[in-house]
Amino acid sequence: MNKVGFFRSIQIKFIIIYILLLLVAIQVIGSFFTTELETELVDSYKSSINERVNLLTHNLEQAFARERGDGEDEVTLEEEIRGIVAEVGSGDMSLQVINEQSRVIATNNIQNQNDVGKKIFDERVQQALPPESSVIKKEMEDRQTQDQLYVIAQPLYKEEGVAAGVLYIIANMETVYNQLQSINDIFLKGSILAIVVSAFIGILVARTITKPIMEMRRQAQLMARGDFTQKVNVYGRDEIGHLAETFNDLNSRLKHSYATIEEERRKLSSVLSNMSDGVIATDNTGAITLMNEAAGRLISHDPDDIIGELLIDVMQLEDKIVDITELQESGSMIIDFSTEEEEFLVRANFSTVVDDEEEVTGFITVISDVTEQEKVEQERREFVSNVSHELRTPLTTMRSYIEALNDGAWKDKEIAPRFLDVAQNETDRMIRMVNDLLQLSKMDAKEYPLQKERTEFVSYFHQIIDRFEMNIPEHITLQRDLPRGKYLVWLDKDKMTQVLDNIISNAIKYSPEGGTIQLKVESNRHHLLVSIQDQGMGIAYDKLERIFERFYRADKARTRKLGGTGLGLAIAKELVEVHHGKIWAKSMEGKGTTIFFTLPLMNKKWRGDR
C-alpha cells in the first residue's frame, strides 16, 4: 500500500480546518471591531468638532450682539472676531466667519488671509444665510487630495431671529482614518502572529489525533499481510483511545479467525491432495477455479494449466451439455475418455454452490475412475445372461421331453427310456453347472480354503495320467514327457486334481480320432511349467484370451453337444492363481491347443504359504 503524502494526509486537513476556523473568527471579529471602531472614532471626532463649533458659535454671537461705541479705544467687531478665531489656531480645522453679505470677516488659515473681505459663493454658505438659515453638517471628499472632510455651516445670530453671518468650518478627518488604519495594521499583524502560533499548535494537536490513526493504519497494513503479532498503543480514554482498544480486540479476533481458516484450508488442501477421487471447482460461468492432483491425473491435465478453462470443454461435454446451468439437472453421468489402445470411463457427479440468497455461485464436480467397476458390471450382466441362457437350453429340452411323455410317449417302451435318459443327462449337466457356479462363488468370496501339503509333483502327475489311461477312449493316446527327479510343490491335491481333470478332459473331448495328447512338465529355476497339448480343431487367435472367462465357448454348438458348462477353464484359472501360478493358452486353428500353467517350487515358494 502506498504511503500517504503529507499534503494528502488527514493531519494537513486538521491544520487547514483549524486555520480556516481561526481565519473566519478573526475576520468576523476584525470586521465587527473595525466597523465599530470607525464609527466610534468618527462619532467622537465629530462630537469634538461640534463642541468646539458650539463654543465658537456662542462666542461669535456674543461678539455680534455686543454694542460698540465710537471711541478710539473701542474694539471693532472685525477685530474681536479675528481675536476669537486666532485663539482656535490653524491645526486640522479650517474655519471662516462670514457676515450676512457673504464676505469673509476672519479665518484661522494663514494661507487663506487673502480671502478676508471677499465674498463667498459656496452653496453651503448660501444655505446657512438668510432666508434659509439652515445648519449644514456634511461629510465630503476633497477632490484634489481625496481626504475625507467634515464640513459645517453654522448660522450666527445677533439676537433672537436676527442673522448675523455664518461660521463655516472644514475639518480634515484624515487623521481619524489614519489612526484607524494604524489600528487595523496592528490588528493584521496580531492576526498573522495568531495564525502562525495557531498553525504550530494545530500541528501539535493534529499529531496527537492522527498519530494513533496512523499507527492503526500501519497495523491494518500488517494485518492485511497476515501479521497479527503487534498491538496499537492506547494514548488516552477518549474516543480515539476506545477506537484503538476496539482495533486491538479486532486484531485478536482476526488472528484467531485467520488461524482457524488457515487450519481449515490446510485440512481441505490435505484432503483434496490425498483424495483418490478428483475434485473440480468452477465459478457460475463454468470456468475452473480449483482442481486437485487426482482430477489432473484422471483427465490427463496439469491442474495449474487448466485454471480458467471451461469445464464443458475440459470434460468433453459439448455433445451432452450445451449450457453450464444444465449441470444442476445432470446430477451424475459416465464420461468416456477411452482411446484405441485403452478403455477409460469416468463418473462425474455435479453439485451446485449457492450463497445466502440461494443464488448459484459455482459448481463442484467429483470425478472417479469407474472403468473396472463398469467392466465388472458388464461381466455381471453377461454372467446373468449366460447363466440364464445355459439353464434355459436344458430346461427347454427337459420340458419338451416331459410334455411328450405326458402326451403318451411313456407308453412306448422304446421311446420312453430314451426320453428319460435325455432328461437325466440334462439334469446332470444342470447339477454340474450349479456346482461349478457355487464353487466359483465361494472362491470369489474367499470361502474356499486350501488344504495344502508338500507334494512331489511328477509322481502325483503320473497318478493323474494313470487314472485317465484306465478310462480313455481307444482312439486317444496320452504321451508323457515328464522329467526324472523329485520336484516338491506346496499344493492342495484335490484342487489341483480338479484343474488337471478339467484341462485333460477338454483335451480328450476336442481330440480327433487317433489324436495324441502330450502331457509335459519342465523344471525352471523358480517354478514348474506344466503343458497339456491336444491335436484338436484349435482356437482363433482373437478368441484365445477369452477361453478362461466364465461361460465363454470358442465353439458353442460343439461344447454343448459334449456337455460342457463353460466354467471348467474359469475354475482352473482361479485355482492355479490361488496356488500363486499362472495359466495361459497357445493355439492355431486346425493344429490343436496347448494349455500352460506354472506352480512355484517349494524352495522358492510364496511367502504367504509358509
C-alpha positions, 0 to 999 in steps of 0.5 A: 500500500502506498504511503500517504503524502503529507499534503494528502494526509488527514493531519494537513486537513486538521491544520487547514480546518483549524486555520480556516476556523481561526481565519473566519473568527478573526475576520468576523471579529476584525470586521465587527471591531473595525466597523465599530471602531470607525464609527466610534472614532468618527462619532467622537471626532465629530462630537469634538468638532461640534463642541468646539463649533458650539463654543465658537458659535456662542462666542461669535454671537456674543461678539455680534450682539455686543454694542460698540461705541465710537471711541478710539479705544473701542474694539471693532467687531472685525477685530474681536472676531479675528481675536476669537478665531486666532485663539482656535489656531490653524491645526486640522480645522479650517474655519471662516466667519462670514457676515450676512453679505457673504464676505469673509470677516476672519479665518484661522488659515494663514494661507487663506488671509487673502480671502478676508473681505471677499465674498463667498459663493459656496452653496453651503454658505448660501444655505446657512444665510438668510432666508434659509438659515439652515445648519449644514453638517456634511461629510465630503471628499476633497477632490484634489487630495481625496481626504475625507472632510467634515464640513459645517455651516453654522448660522450666527445670530445677533439676537433672537431671529436676527442673522448675523453671518455664518461660521463655516468650518472644514475639518480634515478627518484624515487623521481619524482614518489614519489612526484607524488604519494604524489600528487595523495594521496592528490588528493584521499583524496580531492576526498573522502572529495568531495564525502562525502560533495557531498553525504550530499548535494545530500541528501539535494537536493534529499529531496527537489525533492522527498519530494513533490513526496512523499507527492503526493504519500501519497495523491494518497494513500488517494485518492485511499481510497476515501479521497479527503479532503487534498491538496499537498503543492506547494514548488516552480514554477518549474516543480515539483511545476506545477506537484503538482498544476496539482495533486491538480486540479486532486484531485478536479476533482476526488472528484467531479467525485467520488461524482457524481458516488457515487450519481449515484450508490446510485440512481441505488442501490435505484432503483434496491432495490425498483424495483418490477421487478428483475434485473440480471447482468452477465459478457460475460461468463454468470456468475452473477455479480449483482442481486437485492432483487426482482430477489432473491425473484422471483427465490427463491435465496439469491442474495449474494449466487448466485454471480458467478453462471451461469445464464443458470443454475440459470434460468433453461435454459439448455433445451432452451439455450445451449450457453450464446451468444444465449441470444442476439437472445432470446430477451424475453421468459416465464420461468416456475418455477411452482411446484405441489402445485403452478403455477409460470411463469416468463418473462425474457427479455435479453439485451446485454452490449457492450463497445466502440468497440461494443464488448459484455461485459455482459448481463442484464436480467429483470425478472417479475412475469407474472403468473396472467397476463398469467392466465388472458390471458388464461381466455381471450382466453377461454372467446373468445372461449366460447363466440364464441362457445355459439353464434355459437350453436344458430346461427347454429340452427337459420340458419338451421331453416331459410334455411328450411323455405326458402326451403318451410317449411313456407308453412306448417302451422304446421311446420312453427310456430314451426320453428319460435318459435325455432328461437325466443327462440334462439334469446332470449337466444342470447339477454340474453347472450349479456346482461349478457356479457355487464353487466359483462363488465361494472362491470369489468370496474367499470361502474356499480354503486350501488344504495344502501339503508338500507334494512331489509333483511328477509322481502325483502327475503320473497318478493323474495320467494313470487314472485317465489311461484306465478310462480313455477312449481307444482312439486317444493316446496320452504321451508323457514327457515328464522329467526324472527327479523329485520336484516338491510343490506346496499344493492342495491335491484335490484342487489341483486334481480338479484343474488337471481333470478339467484341462485333460478332459477338454483335451480328450473331448476336442481330440480327433480320432487317433489324436495324441495328447502330450502331457509335459512338465519342465523344471525352471529355476523358480517354478514348474511349467506344466503343458497339456497339448491336444491335436484338436480343431484349435482356437482363433487367435482373437478368441484365445484370451477369452477361453478362461472367462466364465461361460465363454465357448470358442465353439458353442454348438460343439461344447454343448453337444459334449456337455460342457458348462463353460466354467471348467477353464474359469475354475482352473484359472482361479485355482492355479492363481490361488496356488500363486501360478499362472495359466495361459493358452497357445493355439492355431486353428486346425493344429490343436491347443496347448494349455500352460500353467506354472506352480512355484517350487517349494524352495522358492515358494510364496511367502504367504504359504509358509 
